[in-house]
Amino acid sequence: MKMLTRLALKNNKKNKTRSILIMLVIFLSTTLLSSIALICYGSLKYQKDNVKELYGTFYGAYKGVSEEQISEMRKRSEFTEIGKSAVCGEVESEATVSLQWMSEEVQKMTNLKEQLEEGEFPKAQNEIAGERRFFQKLGYENVKIGDEIKLSYRRSNQEKYQETTFVVSGIIRSISEELENQAYAGYVSEDFYTSHFSENARHYMAYFSLSEDLGLNSETAEMEAKELAEKCGINPENTAMNKTYLFFVLSPDMESIMGFVLIAIVVIIFSVLVIYNIFQVGIVEKIQEYGKIKALGATRAQMKALVFREGMMLSVIPIPFGILAGIGISCLFMNYWISNMEPFGADTRTSAVYISVPLLFICVLAVLATVWIALKNLWVQ
């Protein structure tokens, strides 16, 4: 056995071109597998770690519900949190601008409360809050808390615009770059909404969270929400789920995981074919040399063991370097992706350098298995 090891090492040194090619293939395979694995792992873990800040904490919302239907929702233990909001109307502007009211529960569930930069959300009927861009669209470039603004507002398309005066109570932080055709919202008080809409004309968006005791996953949550809607007298078709939040809170994103698995399989198959062909060509070119070894009494099994050792020895150096390269690529990608991710600003996220030692160990085993498969299927006389 020691003789085979020394002979394998000598052959690798003698056949430098073949050895370099094999090591390069193993290095690239390790780099690809480890970088793809860490990018997949990092993006999923990042989303899961920051899902509440990125997507809110609500399961979904029912559109166009009445006070009576919300009262029915509150009677059911399946709902752990319920909040309501309403669109109060549109503002005359070249951009799409509306007025909305959100209850304190919805402000928390949608993270709007966390985005309040200064001041407070409206409480009095004549108060308003919004992003600076909202006020800029109305012609107020440097608005401050306590400033009076005037805007033309109407409840529906059937009405004429009427000028209304508000006092700025709060400035909300902008969390995204301005987009073309973006809609803007100003937030008013509950008193403003109830004073402009009669009791029969009030319709809400009811945000909700469901009990963990229901044992839901991302697929069954929507079915459960629609069943509960029917029980509360709400049209199930008016159910809108917070699907991204549910993916990361209730179950992993299997599509992303399967995408990584498929790419890994392609990389492994390609690597097996390349390593196999390089060694097989080398065997054909060195048939006389291997013939001399066989003439000295080496069996076919020993010949295969010799070639196998040559290949496995060539894995020792490129695998750790491939792992380091994979870590470097994944870190660069994750930092770039996070810094450019829209629509959320970088200050809403935690640090995201995600490296999984068990996952890297699996990558090492996968590369070793790739080399093993290629070498075990070589044809040696």
RODO-322263 format. One record per residue: x, y, z of N, C-alpha, C in turn; residue in one letter. Coordinates in steps of 0.2 Angstrom, whole numbers, padded with zeros to 4 digits, always signed. Last residue first. Layout:
% residues N
XYZXYZXYZA;...
This chain:
% residues 381
-0036-0007-0089-0035-0013-0091-0031-0017-0086Q;-0048+0004-0083-0041+0002-0082-0040-0005-0084V;-0059+0016-0084-0058+0010-0087-0050+0009-0087W;-0067+0024-0070-0062+0024-0075-0061+0017-0077L;-0076+0025-0059-0079+0023-0066-0074+0023-0071N;-0069+0030-0049-0072+0023-0048-0074+0021-0055K;-0067+0044-0053-0061+0039-0052-0064+0032-0052L;-0080+0049-0051-0076+0050-0058-0071+0044-0058A;-0083+0047-0038-0087+0044-0043-0083+0044-0050I;-0073+0054-0032-0073+0047-0031-0077+0044-0036W;-0076+0067-0035-0069+0064-0037-0070+0057-0037V;-0088+0068-0029-0088+0069-0036-0081+0066-0039T;-0085+0066-0016-0089+0061-0019-0089+0062-0026A;-0078+0078-0014-0074+0072-0013-0078+0066-0016L;-0089+0087-0015-0083+0087-0020-0079+0081-0020V;-0097+0083-0004-0099+0083-0011-0094+0083-0016A;-0088+0086+0007-0090+0079+0005-0093+0078-0002L;-0088+0100+0005-0082+0096+0005-0084+0089+0003V;-0102+0103+0007-0099+0104+0001-0092+0100+0000C;-0103+0099+0021-0107+0095+0016-0104+0096+0009I;-0095+0109+0026-0093+0102+0027-0096+0098+0022F;-0103+0120+0023-0097+0119+0020-0094+0112+0020L;-0114+0117+0032-0115+0117+0025-0108+0117+0021L;-0107+0118+0045-0110+0111+0043-0111+0111+0035P;-0104+0132+0044-0099+0127+0044-0101+0120+0042V;-0110+0145+0036-0113+0139+0039-0107+0134+0039S;-0111+0162+0037-0107+0156+0035-0109+0150+0039I;-0116+0178+0033-0119+0171+0035-0114+0166+0032Y;-0117+0193+0037-0112+0189+0034-0113+0182+0037V;-0127+0205+0039-0128+0198+0036-0122+0195+0033A;-0134+0216+0052-0128+0213+0048-0129+0206+0045S;-0151+0221+0049-0145+0219+0053-0140+0216+0049T;-0159+0235+0042-0157+0228+0042-0152+0227+0047R;-0163+0248+0040-0168+0244+0043-0166+0236+0044T;-0152+0254+0034-0153+0255+0041-0158+0251+0044D;-0154+0252+0020-0149+0248+0024-0150+0249+0031A;-0172+0252+0015-0165+0255+0016-0161+0251+0021G;-0181+0243+0004-0179+0245+0010-0172+0248+0011F;-0187+0237-0008-0188+0244-0007-0185+0247+0000P;-0170+0233-0013-0176+0238-0013-0182+0234-0011E;-0153+0231-0010-0160+0228-0010-0165+0234-0009M;-0140+0235-0010-0144+0237-0016-0151+0235-0016N;-0135+0229+0001-0134+0237+0000-0138+0239-0005S;-0137+0216-0001-0141+0219+0004-0140+0227+0003I;-0129+0213-0013-0136+0212-0013-0140+0216-0008W;-0116+0216-0008-0119+0220-0013-0127+0219-0014Y;-0116+0206+0003-0115+0213+0004-0118+0218-0001N;-0117+0194-0005-0122+0196+0000-0122+0204+0002M;-0106+0195-0013-0112+0195-0016-0118+0197-0011F;-0095+0194-0004-0096+0200-0008-0103+0200-0011L;-0098+0182+0002-0098+0188+0006-0099+0194+0002C;-0097+0173-0009-0103+0174-0006-0104+0180-0001S;-0083+0175-0012-0088+0176-0017-0095+0178-0013I;-0077+0170+0001-0076+0177-0002-0081+0179-0007G;-0082+0156+0001-0084+0161+0006-0083+0168+0004I;-0075+0152-0011-0083+0152-0011-0085+0156-0005G;-0062+0153-0007-0064+0157-0013-0072+0157-0013A;-0062+0143+0003-0060+0150+0005-0063+0155-0001L;-0065+0132-0005-0069+0134+0001-0068+0141+0003I;-0054+0131-0013-0060+0132-0016-0065+0135-0011G;-0044+0128-0003-0043+0135-0007-0050+0136-0010F;-0048+0115+0000-0048+0121+0005-0048+0128+0002P;-0047+0109-0013-0053+0109-0009-0053+0115-0004I;-0034+0109-0018-0039+0113-0021-0045+0114-0017P;-0026+0099-0010-0024+0107-0010-0030+0111-0013I;-0032+0087-0011-0030+0089-0005-0029+0097-0005V;-0035+0081-0023-0040+0085-0020-0038+0088-0014S;-0024+0073-0027-0025+0080-0031-0030+0084-0028L;-0027+0061-0021-0021+0066-0018-0022+0073-0021M;-0037+0056-0029-0038+0059-0022-0033+0063-0019M;-0029+0053-0040-0034+0058-0041-0036+0060-0034G;-0020+0043-0036-0018+0049-0039-0023+0055-0039E;-0029+0033-0031-0025+0037-0026-0022+0044-0029R;-0034+0029-0043-0038+0032-0038-0035+0036-0033F;-0023+0023-0049-0026+0029-0052-0030+0032-0047V;-0021+0013-0039-0016+0017-0040-0019+0024-0043L;-0033+0005-0040-0031+0009-0034-0026+0014-0035A;-0031+0000-0053-0037+0005-0051-0035+0009-0045K;-0020-0008-0050-0020-0003-0055-0025+0002-0054M;-0026-0017-0041-0021-0013-0039-0019-0007-0043Q;-0035-0023-0049-0037-0020-0044-0032-0015-0041A;-0026-0030-0058-0031-0025-0061-0033-0020-0055R;-0010-0032-0050-0016-0034-0052-0021-0028-0055T;+0007-0032-0054+0002-0028-0051-0005-0031-0054A;+0018-0038-0060+0014-0042-0055+0008-0038-0052G;+0025-0031-0069+0029-0033-0063+0025-0036-0058L;+0016-0029-0078+0020-0034-0080+0024-0036-0074A;+0010-0017-0073+0006-0023-0073+0010-0029-0074K;+0020-0008-0076+0018-0009-0069+0015-0016-0068I;+0020-0009-0090+0026-0011-0086+0024-0013-0079K;+0007-0003-0092+0008-0010-0094+0015-0013-0091G;+0009+0010-0088+0005+0006-0084+0006-0002-0086Y;+0017+0013-0099+0020+0014-0092+0016+0010-0088E;+0008+0011-0110+0014+0007-0110+0017+0007-0102Q;-0002+0021-0107-0004+0014-0107+0003+0009-0107I;-0003+0034-0106+0002+0031-0102+0001+0023-0102K;-0014+0038-0114-0007+0041-0116-0002+0037-0112E;-0024+0032-0107-0023+0030-0114-0016+0032-0116V;-0023+0039-0095-0022+0032-0095-0020+0029-0102I;-0027+0052-0099-0020+0051-0097-0019+0043-0096G;-0040+0050-0103-0035+0052-0108-0028+0050-0106V;-0045+0048-0090-0046+0042-0095-0041+0044-0101Q;-0043+0060-0084-0039+0054-0081-0039+0048-0087F;-0052+0068-0091-0045+0070-0091-0041+0064-0089I;-0064+0061-0090-0061+0062-0096-0054+0063-0096N;-0066+0063-0076-0066+0056-0079-0062+0057-0085Y;-0067+0077-0075-0062+0073-0071-0061+0066-0074I;-0079+0079-0083-0072+0082-0084-0066+0079-0081V;-0089+0072-0076-0087+0071-0083-0080+0073-0085L;-0089+0078-0063-0087+0071-0064-0085+0069-0071V;-0093+0091-0066-0086+0090-0064-0084+0082-0064S;-0106+0089-0071-0101+0092-0075-0094+0090-0073F;-0112+0084-0059-0111+0080-0065-0106+0082-0070I;-0110+0095-0051-0107+0089-0049-0106+0084-0055I;-0117+0105-0057-0110+0106-0056-0107+0100-0055V;-0130+0099-0056-0127+0101-0063-0120+0101-0062V;-0132+0099-0042-0132+0093-0046-0128+0094-0053I;-0132+0113-0040-0127+0109-0037-0126+0102-0040A;-0144+0116-0046-0138+0119-0048-0132+0115-0046I;-0153+0109-0038-0153+0107-0045-0146+0110-0048L;-0151+0115-0025-0150+0108-0026-0149+0106-0033V;-0156+0128-0028-0149+0127-0026-0147+0120-0027F;-0169+0126-0031-0165+0129-0036-0158+0128-0034G;-0173+0121-0018-0173+0116-0024-0169+0119-0030M;-0173+0133-0011-0168+0127-0009-0168+0122-0015I;-0182+0141-0018-0175+0143-0018-0171+0137-0016S;-0194+0133-0015-0192+0134-0022-0184+0136-0022E;-0195+0133-0001-0193+0127-0004-0191+0128-0011M;-0192+0144+0011-0194+0145+0004-0191+0139+0000D;-0199+0136+0026-0193+0139+0022-0196+0140+0015P;-0213+0142+0036-0209+0137+0032-0204+0140+0028S;-0217+0153+0043-0220+0147+0044-0217+0141+0041L;-0208+0164+0040-0210+0163+0047-0213+0156+0048V;-0206+0164+0027-0200+0164+0031-0202+0162+0038F;-0219+0164+0021-0214+0159+0019-0209+0159+0024F;-0225+0175+0027-0227+0168+0029-0222+0163+0027L;-0219+0186+0021-0218+0185+0028-0220+0178+0030Y;-0224+0184+0008-0217+0183+0009-0216+0182+0017T;-0238+0185+0010-0235+0179+0008-0228+0178+0009K;-0250+0191+0017-0243+0193+0017-0239+0187+0016N;-0265+0189+0007-0260+0187+0012-0254+0190+0011M;-0281+0195+0006-0274+0197+0004-0269+0194+0009A;-0298+0192+0003-0292+0190+0007-0286+0191+0003T;-0309+0193-0005-0306+0199-0002-0301+0198+0003N;-0314+0180-0006-0310+0183-0012-0307+0190-0010E;-0322+0178+0005-0316+0175+0005-0311+0178-0001P;-0332+0191+0012-0331+0188+0006-0323+0185+0005N;-0337+0188+0029-0333+0192+0024-0332+0188+0018I;-0343+0182+0039-0347+0185+0035-0343+0189+0030G;-0335+0174+0047-0336+0181+0049-0340+0185+0045C;-0334+0162+0040-0337+0162+0046-0339+0169+0049K;-0326+0167+0029-0333+0165+0028-0337+0165+0034E;-0314+0169+0035-0318+0175+0032-0325+0173+0031A;-0310+0157+0039-0312+0161+0044-0316+0167+0041L;-0307+0152+0026-0312+0149+0030-0315+0153+0035E;-0296+0161+0023-0302+0161+0019-0308+0158+0023K;-0287+0157+0033-0289+0164+0033-0296+0164+0029A;-0285+0143+0029-0288+0145+0035-0291+0152+0035E;-0279+0146+0016-0285+0142+0017-0288+0143+0023M;-0267+0153+0021-0272+0156+0016-0279+0152+0016E;-0260+0143+0028-0263+0149+0031-0268+0152+0027A;-0256+0132+0021-0262+0131+0024-0265+0138+0027T;-0243+0137+0016-0248+0135+0011-0255+0135+0014E;-0235+0140+0027-0237+0145+0022-0242+0144+0017S;-0244+0132+0041-0238+0133+0037-0240+0138+0031N;-0251+0131+0057-0252+0133+0050-0245+0133+0047L;-0256+0128+0070-0251+0124+0067-0251+0125+0059G;-0264+0135+0079-0267+0132+0073-0263+0127+0069L;-0256+0141+0088-0259+0134+0090-0263+0131+0084D;-0253+0153+0084-0248+0148+0082-0251+0141+0084E;-0267+0163+0077-0264+0159+0082-0259+0154+0080S;-0264+0176+0065-0267+0170+0067-0263+0166+0073L;-0267+0193+0062-0262+0188+0064-0266+0182+0066S;-0274+0206+0051-0274+0201+0056-0268+0196+0057F;-0282+0221+0046-0276+0217+0046-0277+0212+0052Y;-0295+0226+0036-0294+0223+0043-0288+0218+0042A;-0300+0240+0029-0295+0235+0028-0293+0232+0035M;-0317+0245+0029-0310+0245+0032-0306+0240+0029Y;-0329+0258+0027-0327+0251+0025-0319+0251+0027H;-0343+0267+0030-0336+0266+0033-0335+0258+0031R;-0356+0271+0028-0352+0271+0022-0345+0269+0024A;-0363+0270+0040-0365+0265+0035-0360+0265+0029N;-0358+0281+0047-0357+0275+0049-0358+0269+0044E;-0351+0293+0035-0356+0291+0040-0355+0284+0042S;-0335+0301+0035-0339+0296+0032-0344+0294+0037F;-0329+0312+0041-0331+0313+0034-0335+0307+0031H;-0327+0308+0054-0331+0314+0053-0333+0315+0046S;-0319+0297+0053-0326+0296+0055-0331+0302+0054T;-0307+0303+0049-0311+0298+0045-0318+0297+0047Y;-0304+0312+0059-0305+0314+0052-0309+0309+0048F;-0303+0303+0070-0308+0308+0070-0309+0311+0063D;-0291+0296+0066-0298+0292+0066-0303+0297+0066E;-0281+0306+0056-0283+0303+0062-0289+0300+0061S;-0270+0302+0042-0274+0307+0046-0277+0303+0052V;-0256+0302+0031-0260+0298+0037-0263+0303+0041Y;-0254+0301+0014-0253+0305+0020-0258+0302+0025G;-0244+0293+0001-0250+0293+0006-0248+0298+0012A;-0242+0290-0016-0240+0293-0010-0246+0294-0005Y;-0235+0279-0029-0241+0282-0025-0239+0285-0018A;-0225+0281-0043-0226+0279-0036-0232+0283-0033Q;-0221+0283-0056-0228+0282-0055-0229+0279-0048N;-0204+0278-0052-0209+0281-0057-0216+0279-0055E;-0199+0280-0035-0200+0276-0041-0205+0280-0046L;-0186+0285-0024-0192+0287-0027-0193+0283-0034E;-0180+0272-0013-0179+0278-0018-0186+0279-0021E;-0187+0270+0004-0185+0268-0003-0183+0274-0007S;-0191+0275+0016-0187+0269+0016-0185+0266+0009I;-0192+0290+0024-0193+0287+0018-0188+0281+0018S;-0200+0292+0040-0194+0291+0036-0195+0288+0030R;-0212+0305+0043-0211+0298+0042-0205+0297+0038I;-0217+0317+0054-0213+0316+0048-0211+0308+0048I;-0232+0324+0061-0226+0319+0061-0223+0318+0054G;-0241+0334+0060-0240+0331+0067-0234+0327+0067S;-0246+0349+0052-0241+0343+0052-0239+0340+0059V;-0262+0352+0050-0256+0354+0054-0252+0348+0054V;-0272+0357+0036-0270+0352+0041-0264+0355+0044F;-0287+0362+0027-0280+0364+0030-0279+0359+0036T;-0293+0359+0011-0293+0357+0018-0287+0359+0021T;-0304+0362-0003-0298+0364+0000-0298+0362+0008E;-0311+0349-0012-0312+0354-0008-0306+0355-0004Q;-0316+0342-0028-0311+0343-0023-0313+0349-0019Y;-0332+0334-0030-0327+0339-0031-0322+0340-0026K;-0336+0317-0032-0336+0323-0028-0331+0328-0031E;-0334+0305-0038-0341+0308-0039-0341+0315-0036Q;-0323+0299-0034-0322+0302-0040-0329+0306-0042N;-0322+0303-0016-0323+0299-0022-0323+0303-0028S;-0318+0313-0007-0318+0306-0005-0319+0301-0010R;-0304+0325-0010-0311+0323-0011-0312+0315-0009R;-0295+0340-0007-0296+0333-0006-0303+0331-0008Y;-0281+0350-0008-0288+0349-0011-0289+0342-0011S;-0272+0357+0006-0273+0353+0000-0280+0352-0002L;-0260+0366+0015-0267+0366+0012-0267+0361+0006K;-0252+0366+0032-0252+0365+0024-0260+0365+0022I;-0243+0373+0045-0249+0372+0042-0249+0371+0034E;-0231+0365+0056-0233+0369+0050-0240+0367+0047D;-0228+0355+0065-0232+0361+0067-0234+0366+0061G;-0213+0350+0059-0218+0349+0064-0222+0355+0066I;-0210+0356+0042-0208+0355+0049-0214+0353+0053K;-0205+0355+0025-0210+0355+0030-0207+0353+0037V;-0199+0360+0013-0195+0360+0019-0200+0360+0025N;-0208+0360+0002-0202+0357+0001-0198+0356+0008E;-0224+0358-0003-0220+0360+0003-0214+0356+0003Y;-0231+0353-0014-0228+0360-0015-0224+0362-0009G;-0235+0340-0014-0240+0345-0013-0237+0352-0013L;-0223+0333-0015-0228+0333-0020-0234+0338-0020K;-0218+0336-0002-0215+0339-0008-0220+0339-0014Q;-0226+0328+0006-0227+0335+0006-0224+0339+0000F;-0221+0315+0001-0228+0317+0001-0229+0324+0001F;-0207+0317+0005-0209+0317-0002-0217+0318-0003R;-0208+0315+0018-0206+0322+0016-0208+0322+0008R;-0222+0305+0023-0215+0306+0021-0214+0313+0018E;-0234+0311+0036-0232+0308+0030-0224+0309+0029G;-0248+0317+0045-0242+0314+0045-0240+0311+0038A;-0260+0329+0052-0258+0325+0046-0250+0323+0047I;-0275+0335+0060-0268+0334+0059-0266+0329+0054E;-0288+0338+0062-0284+0343+0057-0277+0341+0057N;-0292+0330+0073-0295+0330+0066-0291+0333+0061Q;-0278+0323+0082-0284+0328+0081-0286+0328+0074A;-0269+0314+0079-0274+0312+0084-0280+0317+0083K;-0256+0307+0069-0261+0312+0070-0266+0309+0075P;-0240+0302+0076-0246+0301+0072-0252+0305+0074F;-0227+0314+0080-0232+0308+0081-0237+0308+0076E;-0210+0319+0078-0217+0320+0079-0221+0314+0081G;-0199+0309+0066-0200+0314+0072-0208+0316+0072E;-0200+0297+0060-0194+0300+0061-0194+0306+0066E;-0207+0282+0060-0209+0288+0062-0202+0292+0064L;-0205+0268+0058-0203+0273+0053-0204+0280+0054Q;-0212+0261+0067-0205+0261+0068-0202+0266+0063E;-0225+0262+0062-0223+0266+0069-0216+0267+0069K;-0225+0254+0052-0226+0261+0050-0223+0265+0056L;-0225+0240+0053-0219+0243+0055-0219+0251+0053N;-0238+0234+0052-0234+0236+0046-0228+0239+0047T;-0241+0233+0066-0241+0227+0062-0237+0228+0055M;-0241+0246+0070-0236+0241+0073-0235+0235+0068K;-0252+0251+0063-0245+0255+0063-0240+0250+0065Q;-0262+0243+0067-0259+0242+0060-0253+0246+0059V;-0264+0248+0080-0262+0241+0079-0259+0240+0072E;-0268+0261+0078-0261+0260+0081-0259+0252+0080E;-0275+0262+0061-0276+0261+0069-0269+0260+0071S;-0274+0274+0049-0272+0267+0051-0272+0267+0059M;-0281+0282+0035-0280+0282+0042-0278+0274+0044W;-0275+0292+0021-0277+0286+0024-0277+0286+0032Q;-0276+0300+0005-0276+0301+0013-0278+0294+0016L;-0265+0300-0009-0271+0298-0005-0270+0300+0002S;-0259+0303-0025-0258+0305-0018-0265+0303-0015V;-0250+0302-0039-0255+0298-0036-0254+0299-0028T;-0246+0318-0045-0244+0312-0043-0250+0308-0040A;-0252+0330-0047-0250+0327-0053-0248+0320-0051E;-0267+0331-0036-0260+0332-0037-0258+0329-0044S;-0279+0331-0024-0277+0334-0031-0270+0335-0031E;-0280+0316-0016-0278+0322-0015-0277+0325-0022V;-0294+0304-0011-0288+0306-0015-0287+0314-0014E;-0298+0295+0005-0300+0299-0002-0293+0301-0005G;-0296+0287+0015-0301+0292+0016-0302+0296+0010C;-0295+0270+0018-0293+0275+0013-0298+0281+0014V;-0291+0263+0034-0296+0265+0029-0293+0270+0024A;-0288+0249+0045-0286+0255+0042-0291+0257+0036S;-0286+0239+0060-0290+0241+0054-0287+0248+0051K;-0281+0223+0067-0281+0231+0067-0285+0233+0060G;-0279+0210+0078-0283+0213+0073-0282+0221+0073I;-0271+0195+0083-0271+0202+0083-0275+0205+0077E;-0276+0182+0084-0272+0185+0089-0272+0192+0089T;-0290+0173+0079-0286+0179+0078-0283+0181+0084F;-0295+0162+0085-0290+0160+0080-0286+0167+0078E;-0306+0166+0093-0299+0165+0096-0294+0164+0091S;-0318+0178+0088-0314+0171+0087-0307+0171+0090R;-0322+0190+0090-0325+0185+0094-0322+0178+0094K;-0317+0198+0081-0314+0199+0088-0317+0193+0092R;-0324+0195+0070-0317+0193+0070-0315+0193+0077M;-0336+0202+0073-0336+0195+0072-0329+0192+0073E;-0331+0215+0072-0333+0213+0078-0334+0205+0078S;-0329+0215+0058-0323+0216+0062-0325+0213+0069I;-0342+0215+0054-0338+0210+0052-0332+0210+0057Q;-0346+0228+0059-0350+0222+0062-0345+0216+0060E;-0339+0237+0052-0338+0236+0059-0340+0230+0062E;-0334+0228+0036-0338+0233+0040-0336+0232+0047S;-0321+0227+0023-0325+0224+0029-0329+0230+0033V;-0312+0229+0012-0319+0231+0012-0324+0228+0017G;-0301+0215+0014-0303+0221+0011-0310+0222+0011K;-0291+0208+0026-0297+0207+0023-0299+0214+0020Y;-0274+0202+0026-0279+0207+0028-0285+0206+0024A;-0261+0193+0035-0265+0195+0029-0270+0201+0031G;-0252+0192+0046-0253+0186+0041-0256+0188+0035Y;-0240+0205+0051-0247+0202+0050-0247+0196+0045F;-0228+0211+0052-0229+0205+0057-0236+0202+0056T;-0217+0217+0039-0222+0217+0044-0223+0211+0048G;-0206+0215+0031-0212+0213+0028-0218+0214+0033Y;-0194+0219+0037-0195+0219+0030-0202+0219+0028L;-0195+0216+0051-0193+0223+0049-0194+0224+0041E;-0198+0202+0050-0202+0207+0053-0201+0214+0051K;-0186+0197+0043-0193+0196+0040-0198+0201+0043V;-0173+0195+0047-0176+0202+0046-0183+0202+0043N;-0171+0182+0047-0169+0186+0053-0172+0193+0053D;-0176+0178+0034-0179+0175+0040-0177+0179+0046K;-0167+0184+0026-0174+0186+0025-0177+0184+0032Q;-0155+0178+0030-0156+0185+0031-0163+0187+0031Y;-0157+0165+0027-0157+0166+0034-0158+0174+0035K;-0158+0166+0013-0164+0163+0016-0163+0165+0024L;-0145+0171+0010-0151+0175+0008-0157+0173+0012S;-0137+0161+0015-0137+0168+0018-0143+0172+0016G;-0140+0150+0007-0141+0150+0015-0141+0157+0017Y;-0137+0154-0005-0143+0152-0004-0145+0152+0003C;-0123+0157-0003-0128+0163-0005-0135+0161-0004I;-0118+0145+0001-0118+0150+0006-0123+0156+0004L;-0120+0138-0011-0123+0135-0005-0124+0141+0000A;-0112+0145-0020-0119+0144-0021-0123+0142-0015I;-0100+0143-0014-0102+0150-0015-0110+0150-0016S;-0098+0129-0015-0098+0132-0008-0101+0139-0009S;-0099+0126-0029-0104+0123-0024-0104+0127-0017L;-0088+0134-0034-0095+0135-0036-0100+0132-0031L;-0077+0129-0027-0079+0136-0027-0086+0137-0028T;-0077+0116-0031-0078+0118-0024-0080+0125-0023T;-0075+0117-0045-0081+0114-0042-0082+0116-0035S;-0063+0124-0045-0068+0127-0047-0075+0124-0045L;-0055+0114-0039-0055+0120-0036-0061+0124-0038F;-0056+0103-0048-0059+0102-0041-0059+0109-0038I;-0050+0109-0060-0058+0107-0060-0060+0106-0053V;-0037+0111-0055-0041+0117-0057-0049+0115-0057L;-0033+0098-0053-0034+0102-0047-0038+0109-0049M;-0033+0094-0066-0038+0091-0062-0039+0095-0056I;-0023+0103-0072-0030+0103-0074-0035+0100-0069L;-0012+0098-0064-0015+0105-0064-0022+0106-0066I;-0011+0085-0069-0012+0087-0062-0015+0094-0061S;-0008+0087-0082-0014+0083-0080-0016+0085-0073R;+0004+0093-0081-0001+0097-0085-0008+0093-0082T;+0012+0085-0074+0011+0091-0071+0005+0094-0074K;+0016+0070-0071+0011+0073-0076+0008+0079-0073N;+0025+0069-0060+0028+0068-0067+0023+0071-0072K;+0017+0071-0049+0023+0076-0050+0025+0075-0057K;+0009+0060-0051+0006+0066-0051+0011+0072-0052N;+0018+0049-0050+0015+0050-0056+0012+0057-0056N;+0022+0051-0036+0027+0052-0041+0024+0053-0048K;+0010+0047-0030+0013+0054-0029+0018+0056-0034L;+0009+0034-0034+0004+0039-0036+0006+0046-0035A;+0020+0029-0028+0020+0028-0035+0015+0033-0037L;+0017+0030-0014+0023+0033-0017+0023+0034-0024R;+0006+0022-0014+0005+0029-0012+0011+0033-0015T;+0011+0009-0017+0006+0012-0022+0005+0020-0021L;+0019+0007-0006+0022+0008-0013+0017+0011-0018M;+0010+0006+0004+0014+0012+0004+0018+0013-0003K;+0004-0006+0000+0000+0000+0000+0004+0006+0000M;
